[in-house]
């Protein structure tokens, strides 16, 4: 049973509705045994802190133009510079972090209708039968708490499942302050702990109204402002005064703010003499597009009429290439180029914490660390992503540097060589790639089964909070009897969309 404390508002939803989703999946129940937990060995961390930094793309996070307090700590981190998300938006990606399963296995973030449209339809929630990382660590007497600025946690979509406490607050300072208070509560018996933090600055700041974004940039010193513009995407800033370019600069500023927050957490853990016993892992659930693929998107279906901006609408690298890094108190830092996935996180942290793996096999593999060898080119890793929120479903399959994107309906494939075409501008034609990725994509599809899943009914306050950050713009509050009816309404002229007069040529 999760205890909930909220300063942004949450309510008890009505009974969830159930519907039958095609191409869905495993009903998994994990077991970890009933024996008493063993204390960690001297080489194992006692505690775990996971920091989710929403909507942060890897190239901006690792920008060489950033020099801050976190920069001083990166040499001590395992930096996975080739990490891939499993989905282009939050619910399925975070569910994969917490279950170790791909989106087609854990059921969260799916839609009844195609093409998907998160503006007008609630996604499915994580099934109660799925066991989360918090569930597993609870069984081994870890103290568990979630501290989140994202409303998907309080909206009962299953992301808070297993946590003993859920604290929902706005802004990283309040999120971390509540975490520090929780950390400082004296315990009669010292416990190991697992804390999950989710920060939203990189998701929220560039979606504010234009005047608010201009005010944020006006408060920045001129040298930093110049760096923000230098880091902006060329496609967004052909016209430096355009709305999209303004948003891109504010986004870059927000990513720098998130780095400040991470450095603060590390420092506060060190001040409490806890960092030396704690595994700290940082990841982003997905990235953000700023018109890098505007022309390609105009050939696809986007029910919002936004082409190549935001997230949830594609499986290009701007959305899938994400930061993933960790500080292990017993392993020296390394910058690694291994292809890794967010599904690797759960089995890795269980291993490092000395907690047994689930009996049911997981799709991920342990993250390499320190001086572990890099995977051979003759045996490349395969990773997957799916879960479109705006448009027809798609599946991205990557084997080494080669990548395919299969789009429904019609199951059309695109193939890319990321070593030669990292911007995914020039699709390849190759019979060998066609045959190979037909098999690999089929392997991913074979992970799915049809399953009965549910999505919760949202109270009016939670719905308004989600609308305020760009989601569910056309969903009205539903009564239990009307749970299957979804009303369409005109989307607000909110800053999560480019101004209509903006164009790369303007």
Beta strands, then each sheet from edge to edge (+ up, - down):
strand 1: 3-6
strand 2: 17-21
strand 3: 47-53
strand 4: 78-84
strand 5: 116-117
strand 6: 143-148
strand 7: 165-168
strand 8: 193-199
strand 9: 278-283
strand 10: 289-290
strand 11: 309-310
strand 12: 324-327
strand 13: 334-341
strand 14: 382-386
strand 15: 390-391
strand 16: 394-399
strand 17: 402-407
strand 18: 412-417
strand 19: 451-455
sheet 1: 1+ 7+ 6+ 8+ 3+ 9+ 12- 4+ 13+
sheet 2: 2+ 19-
sheet 3: 5+ 15-
sheet 4: 10+ 11-
sheet 5: 14+ 16- 17+ 18-
end
